[in-house]
Amino acid sequence: MDRRTYLGALGAAGAAGLAGCNGGGGGGGSSSEDLGERVPALTVASLGGVAGASSIEQANQHVAKQIDEVLGVPAEVTIKELTTLWNEAYSDSRTFSFHVDLSPQFPSNLDPDNLLYSYHITNAGANGGPNVINYANCEFSELLDEQRTASSTEQRREYVTDALSTASEEVTPTTLCTNTGSSIYRNDQLNARDIGRAGPVDRNPEFLWNTEPINGADAMKSNVTPGNIPNVVYMNNRPSTPWVGTVYMPLLYRDKNYELAAGAAQDWTVEDSYQTFTFDLREGMTFHDGSPLTAEDAKWTLEFLNDNADTFAVISEYPYDTITAVDDTTLRVEMSRSAPSWLSAFVPIWSGILPKDVWQAAGAEEDPMNVEFDEIIGSGPYQVRDFQTRQILAMEPYEDHYLDVNGDLIFRGYSDRQSARRALESGSLNILLNSTNDTNEQIQNALGDKATVVTSDTFVSYELRAQHSFAPSMFREFRLAVSQTLNRARLNAYFNGGSGTPELHSSFAGKNHPWRPDDDGVLTEIADSPQPNPEAAKQVLRDAGWGWDGNGRLHYPPEKDLTPRWPEGSTPCEQPDAFPCVPDICE
């Protein structure tokens, strides 16, 4: 019987066969001769000072309680600021064993390389690498390297699926429940359309284009974080989504279901194992001043961004070899090595085409962070009619664009949710993006059936993240046992008010991620149901030789090797005997 089949049968087999078994937290103990070293108390870290910190702490308290009461291992929760937790994890300080977190919903994380590569073996250990769980697996890391040089999307998907399956088999991560996104809009002013899996968010351009103002409303009026409209240099230190797909049209964009779709480029081809990209631009496109949009403008945009990658801190440099405007509507980009993530992580976010002559005349090449325009000239379906830094970005349809959009679009900057809530209730806004359950309830109480809430699963999930470098969390069976103790329905209530979906399979990619395997059968089931299964959790440990003493305290199996997977202060790349891929995979 393979592991996945075993796990699928574990609940039934455990419940039927455990009645006569000794051991378990609070159960009968084993003979001291049958036990190894007692599992020491452990620490669960909880992020403090971040959005949702109280829910995260509730979740971590639940984890600690279950580890203690079900498994017989004392566990305490320690609050750590974000930078402290990251610094301790990135330096493999071994100050905590578990913490609850989720990957950020950055659009760049829709690409599997950006989502997964931080867990590559070269980032594990005391080297400052961004491997927050210090996961070190040769097969997983080799597959990540393979997907970077895949010859086709199909082959890349095979490598990514195999990598996700490999990590899942190791119960990495312990997935808990989906993360949900929620927005609320006034249905007396808007007819919302094309919500899709991406939801009603500013990262869903099809939703923005096709939602229609009704009953005399003249615009879709939304809140936005002020930092997303800092100045007219739209790529200022973050992918400022209100600008891209609205004022500036990218070559490709992410549609309502997170798939790549044709933008300013009506077609594109990928050749030479993701080294050569050719884009056929739409004929007749113009900028908002009426000047033609050409491949030369697209070429200049890419070169400008790459030349200033250090200035625009979140833009990664890519291995460009040549960028060529073959003719007015053909752009060819050649890389010096395979760069699959460029197409799916960079292009939809950063390739909003800029008018070369306008930006050069405004001094962009000399001082890219302080460009001064007489007027903002874009390439998207909306043209700017009013802009004030951090306050307002007001747009109206650009009539000569190939896209027909429904009415004006206005983003107003609000630094706190309650101010935005009051604006929605008064009619100054007619949609509130990224709202919370509490805020939605307040608005519905005020507006009644004039308010519609839309909640959808995002592409990331909440995870219990285990440290892989030291015991007990370095042991697969312990991670699986912890997973079986958890009440995912309760955790979903903490995080999503019950509106999300409990996750029973281990996966770095959330249910709506475009690179999530179509069949969860290739992933490992790590829980029988959303409810905890204490007996199944204990049986996992018993089957691996663990046991409990007369006080209900958990012990390792006799002769269990508790040596950390690599010495503290070291890295897996310094341990070729333990990790045979090291000579080839580590620089």
Summary of the structure (lengths in Angstrom):
residues: 587
radius of gyration: 26.1
end to end distance: 38.8
largest distance: 85.3
contacts: 2021
relative contact order: 0.19
helix: 32%
strand: 21%
